[in-house]
Amino acid sequence: LIAPPKIFQTRLHYLATDQKNKKILHDFLQTYIRERDDNIIVTELLVWLRINEPSIDADYIYGHIDFSFYFNNTLYVCDYKPLDKNFLRSLPQVCLYGLILEKMLNIPNLKIKCITFNQEQSWEFSPSILNTYVKEIIKKMQKFNPSVRMEWNQYIKFLLT
């Protein structure tokens, strides 16, 4: 895989920056990576899972994975967060994508890892991190955004069963 720092060393990215924020645009980044890496499987993949749980006030959990690639017997779920300086807020979202994909594919022994990144850094983590740290993560998220609700906890419990 082309590592994020290598991607951003090219001058081409200036052709597709958001002039207001000076951030590389999603569409350009996805095309750029897809053209240079044979391990990329898909970009903008819609993942969803029907919820059959009365305690959850939703019919589906869903979202779009920016891109996914397969490398060294591991399926990676990648999400580009150009404006995030701290990836903590996106952790539940990206983990949910990984957990949804795991349930959708239902392949025994499939390893799934998540990556969230911006122009300067990246985090790689297992989607199951939410199983252990979900309450602490949500409490920290609430410091950034008090409107974050504990509903994340219900979705995660549903996906981990």
PyMOL commands that set and color helices and strands:
alter all, ss='L'
color gray80, all
select helices_A, chain A and resi 4-7+11-16+26-36+87-105+129-144+151-160
alter helices_A, ss='H'
color red, helices_A
select strands_A, chain A and resi 17-18+23-24+40-50+60-71+74-80+111-117+122-125
alter strands_A, ss='S'
color yellow, strands_A
deselect
rebuild
show_as cartoon
